[in-house]
């Protein structure tokens, strides 16, 4: 199901399939590059754009056997609550994470969009999680991150920034302040198939890869942990 959220000149579109934010825009145009299928030079079809939650893992699943970025973006979420400017989705656990339930809330206001992912362990054993959000920002050819011009033409593979709760991003015509106190390591990535660049708040990068130097978050039985991301 497609849900449209509005606040003044801001509009966000949410799809319950995958819990995706498929677009976020204002009077100047797209802030988030719209979700779509892109054909590569080799003829492959790639899904790019929008924003989705990565849970329980960001990146490779490692020894867990989970898919890249987990199962959230591949699942059908249920609508738990909705209004003109907000929607809350819910999802039951799967596989080895059957005991973990999740809610995902999107809310827009005059100057910001906030995403909130809450994970609850309803089982008897500790669950390891390493969540993230995966936004594709519409950049065109202009990108400055924390005051430093970024040469997208010379960009290579994914980079993980130092720990910080906030990033300031300048694109053509906009200054965006990205805030995520709960997921303070930022992955920067693009395959340059179109005019987008991903600046993704993560709990600790590729936490499910065994040689990763950052720890996973430990979700204790009966506990709920919440991870927020705001685009202002």
C-alpha angles and dihedrals in degrees: 000000000000118000123191119206123193139187117169105304094346121101130184126185119205127190119201087211100092092351086264128175094214097185142000119189146156137192090296094055135252121008092172114041106246117256112254145140114266126194115222125216087260091056096254121143114231127185108224137165136039121066133271138178117255109214145203085351138023114215122349120011094224115190091348090077091225121145122259106291092004130260105301097090091049097051137086109244125205125230109245098171138352143178139164094288105021145044132186119204128193133206133186120225126266138208113337087357096058089123092057120087123188140201124196121195129191119190129172128197134175094286108016152036119219126196120193125189117190121189122194126193107213094171138083100252135067114261123209115223134176107177132181143169120240111207124173108210119208102237109156106196097321125084132155119175119196091340096310120112110236119217103214092181090063094042119125129175134345116302126198117214128218118271113287132143093219141043127189114211127187118199129167105306098353145079113205125192112205116199129186116152092172096049104036102164112088123209114207116200146147136161089204095230088137141353099301139104127192120224103176129188110222134179091233113333118257093000096165094058108099096227094048110127096215124076128241121243114258113225107202123212110278093012130123122204124192127206121192135194125185129190108199 
